Amino acid sequence: MVETFERRDPPPPPPVPPGEDLAAAVTWFAGHFAALQANVERVLLGKTDVVRMALVCLFAEGHLLIDDVPGVGKTSLAKALAASISGSLSRIQFTPDLLPADITGTVVLSDEGRDLVFRPGPVFANIIVADEINRASPKTQSALLEVMEERHVTVDRTTRPVPRPFLVVATQNPVELVGTYDLPEAQIDRFLMRLSVGYPAPEDEIDVVLNHVAGQTPEAIGAVTHATTVAQLIDVARHVHVSRALAGYCVELTTESRRLPDVRLGASPRGTVALASAAQAHAAAHARAFATADDVKAVAPAVLGHRLLLDDAGDPDGSVPATLVRDLLDRVPVPRQRPPE
């Protein structure tokens, strides 16, 4: 099943960031980040850390895997993100009979029956919700591999880019495994982060109920920025300074992850790049023009945990990788670095 939500008329775009002044640009970034966070938290109540990491993932141009039980707000998070940036949203319900063309699109005869025309699939949107992604066959899951990495789709030997920003939010249920297919490691590695939402606190759950009966839906919260502005914010995050010492720290963390005794496969070089990119966005969210080891430590559990393939596959709640990442952060020494001049 595929649902597509068209982009609504956005508010006027806010002022563009100052020209070459990176310090002013990251201050501009942090203001937008805080506004987006507050807006999404109107729907996902009491989940500040989850919302912040999801926004870091968006601005680092990564993709998000949410591994949690049904009904905790996984899809609501994606819908609230799309509404907040006035972006287009597609929701794909993954099922065993879903085909790759149902995701990417296909070439069909025109209405006149004379020419072949491309009919875009739901992947051509700013935010894609891949609901219960592990219920589709591996062949269908692989349809997302190219677009997640290259940000374009090749159909009938023609390459077509997807819009920017572009974020895949995939969900899977770790409890109900009947009729599911394990995600291949190559696909898991393309997700910049894996998060769990978890149950809300009782007081927050009361507010969730009251919001629902009052008709407060994720789509109705309104936009606080524009998708084109988000693309500019992504560019600002990419200019956040990463020193050679900090890059070495990221490399040392992933290298050590490959040496852990309980791990069959550690983080890949793609994971090292993801760690640095997420640290850049995290630093910009704090209005800093340079990333630090604290930024790396803040994003490391979400970035590295799902990239550790354990010798023993029995880990239903994902607690073992999280513990291993914490041990890595304690073991690897933090580099000494100075802010750039």
Buried (B, 14 or more C-beta within 10 A) or exposed (E): EEEBBEBBEBEEEBEEBEEEEBEBBBBBBBEBBBBBBEBBBBBBBBBEEBBBBBBBBBBBBBBBBBBBBEEBBBBBBBBBBBBBBBBBBBBBBBBEEBEBBBBBBBEEEEEEEEEEEBEBBBBBBBBBBBBBBBBBBEEBBBBBEBBBBEBEBEBEEEEBEBBEBBBBBBBBBBEEEEEBBEBEEEBBBBBBBBBBBBEBEEEEEEBBEEBEEEEBBBBEBEBBBBBBBBBBBBBBBBBBBBBEEBBEBBBBBBBBBEEBEEBEBBBBEBBBBBBBBBBBBBBBBBBBBBBBBEBBBBBBBBBBBBBBBBEEEEEEEBEBBBEBBBEBBEEBEBBEBEEEE
